[in-house]
């Protein structure tokens, strides 16, 4: 009998990955910017060459500018930063944000691993950090799936999203320049911009924001119990009260504006993935938007 991660990956390979084949090839840019790390030789400088690659010792010896050449580094290391905090449990049974996060993580890990890239994962759950070091085969993807299943079973439900801690942690593990995909609903407080700016100085960072209708829309059904997605604090409110609805909408808009502004200042793209959206189509859209970004 297959374990749950194996069954989930098989389902995703059939329903999502098969549809993505051929549609997103070349979707990510190498984070090496073409400079590479393997020294390939010296040649004379010509107009248009990057002056940062000038070999000043050779230039001085030959009295003519020469540059160092490198083989382009094609292997990519990818880190998946996965938010397993309390707010990620929101959504319909079987299609909550944590379900979509698990599917997205496995699809991304399998896609990059099939291309020869190494994928690691950091999972944040109830204040505990779980780390899966980078690897590049199907068995490694299943290891990430097993950790996701373990956090789903042991989630305490009381932890809030600490984005700064998530970013600081991946900065400790990401030694060489790499691609960092932060998968979260980004619902939480705290000063995370400084941590993000430090991370983007060395790495390419992309935010994948998983959202559910309940995060944005308040149903108009009279008296309801509203629960803070992060702290669990509950409050009885009149969902039909016009003033309360205005305040709720303003709070949602302010939350989204602050997130967009902070990510924008750091140059980090934010891609929204809704729980009711087809995952394959959402990923194709993400790749299309990535290709359209200025290089």
Residue pairs with C-beta under 8 A, 6 or more apart in sequence:
2 10
3 142
3 146
4 145
4 149
5 106
5 142
5 145
5 146
5 148
5 149
6 142
6 145
8 102
8 103
8 106
8 145
9 106
9 110
9 138
9 141
9 142
9 145
12 103
12 106
12 107
12 110
13 110
15 280
16 103
16 107
16 279
16 280
16 283
17 107
17 110
17 111
19 280
20 107
20 111
20 280
20 283
20 284
23 284
23 287
24 111
24 283
24 284
24 287
27 287
27 290
27 291
28 76
28 179
28 287
28 290
29 204
29 290
29 295
30 72
30 73
30 74
30 76
31 76
31 177
31 178
31 179
31 203
31 204
32 72
32 73
32 177
34 72
35 50
35 53
35 70
35 72
35 73
36 70
36 71
36 72
36 73
37 70
37 73
37 176
38 70
38 71
38 73
39 68
39 69
39 70
40 69
40 70
40 71
41 68
41 69
42 55
42 58
42 66
42 67
42 68
42 69
43 66
43 67
43 69
44 64
44 65
44 66
44 67
45 54
45 59
45 64
45 65
45 66
45 67
49 67
50 67
53 67
53 68
53 69
53 70
54 65
54 66
54 67
54 68
55 66
55 67
55 68
58 66
59 65
59 66
74 116
75 116
75 117
75 118
76 112
76 115
76 117
76 118
76 178
76 179
77 117
77 118
77 119
77 120
77 134
77 174
77 176
77 178
77 179
78 108
78 109
78 112
78 117
78 118
78 119
78 120
78 134
78 178
78 179
78 180
78 181
79 119
79 120
79 121
79 122
79 134
79 170
79 173
79 174
79 178
79 179
79 180
79 181
80 105
80 108
80 109
80 119
80 120
80 121
80 122
80 144
80 181
80 183
81 121
81 122
81 124
81 166
81 167
81 169
81 170
81 180
81 181
81 182
81 183
81 184
82 101
82 105
82 121
82 122
82 123
82 124
82 148
82 183
82 184
83 101
83 124
83 161
83 166
83 182
83 183
83 184
83 185
83 186
84 98
84 101
84 123
84 124
84 125
84 126
84 148
84 151
84 152
84 155
85 124
85 125
85 126
85 159
85 160
85 161
85 162
85 184
85 188
85 230
86 155
86 157
86 158
86 159
86 160
86 229
86 230
86 231
86 232
87 97
87 160
87 161
87 185
87 187
87 188
87 229
87 230
88 96
88 97
88 98
88 101
88 184
88 185
88 210
89 96
89 97
89 98
89 155
89 157
90 96
90 97
90 185
90 212
90 214
90 215
90 229
91 97
91 98
91 99
91 100
91 212
91 214
91 275
92 212
92 275
95 275
95 276
96 212
96 275
97 185
97 210
97 211
97 212
97 275
98 152
98 155
99 275
100 210
100 273
100 275
100 279
101 148
101 183
101 210
102 145
102 148
102 149
102 152
103 279
104 183
104 208
104 210
104 273
104 279
104 283
105 121
105 144
105 145
105 148
105 183
106 141
106 144
106 145
106 148
107 279
107 283
108 119
108 181
109 119
109 121
109 140
109 141
109 144
110 138
110 141
112 118
112 119
113 119
113 135
113 136
113 137
113 138
113 140
113 141
116 136
117 136
118 134
118 135
118 136
119 134
119 135
119 136
119 140
119 141
119 144
120 131
120 132
120 133
120 134
120 135
120 173
121 131
121 132
121 144
121 147
122 129
122 130
122 131
122 132
122 166
122 169
122 170
122 173
123 129
123 130
123 131
123 132
123 147
123 148
123 151
124 130
124 159
124 161
124 162
124 165
124 166
124 169
125 151
125 154
125 155
125 156
125 159
126 154
126 155
126 156
126 157
126 158
126 159
127 159
129 169
130 147
130 150
130 151
131 173
132 140
132 143
132 144
132 147
135 143
157 232
158 231
158 232
159 230
160 188
160 189
160 230
160 231
161 184
161 185
161 186
161 187
161 188
161 230
162 188
162 190
163 182
163 184
163 186
163 188
163 190
163 192
163 195
163 196
164 190
164 191
164 192
164 194
164 195
166 182
166 184
167 182
167 192
167 195
167 196
167 198
167 199
168 195
170 180
170 199
171 195
171 198
171 199
171 202
174 180
174 202
174 203
177 202
177 203
177 204
178 203
178 204
179 203
179 204
179 205
179 206
180 199
180 203
180 204
180 205
180 206
181 205
181 206
181 208
182 205
182 206
182 207
182 208
183 208
183 210
184 207
184 208
184 209
184 210
185 209
185 210
185 211
185 212
185 215
186 207
186 209
186 259
187 215
187 229
187 230
187 255
188 230
192 262
193 262
193 265
193 266
196 205
196 262
196 263
196 266
196 268
197 265
197 266
199 205
200 266
200 267
200 268
205 266
205 268
206 268
206 269
206 271
206 290
207 263
207 268
207 269
207 270
207 271
208 271
208 273
208 286
209 259
209 270
209 271
209 272
209 273
210 273
210 274
210 275
211 272
211 273
211 274
211 275
212 274
212 275
212 276
213 274
213 275
213 276
215 229
215 252
216 252
218 239
218 245
218 248
218 249
219 239
220 239
220 240
220 245
221 239
221 240
222 238
222 239
222 240
223 236
223 237
223 238
223 239
224 236
224 237
224 239
225 234
225 235
225 236
226 234
226 235
226 236
226 237
227 233
227 234
227 235
228 234
237 244
238 244
239 245
259 270
260 270
263 269
263 270
269 289
269 290
269 293
271 285
271 286
271 289
273 279
273 282
273 286
274 282
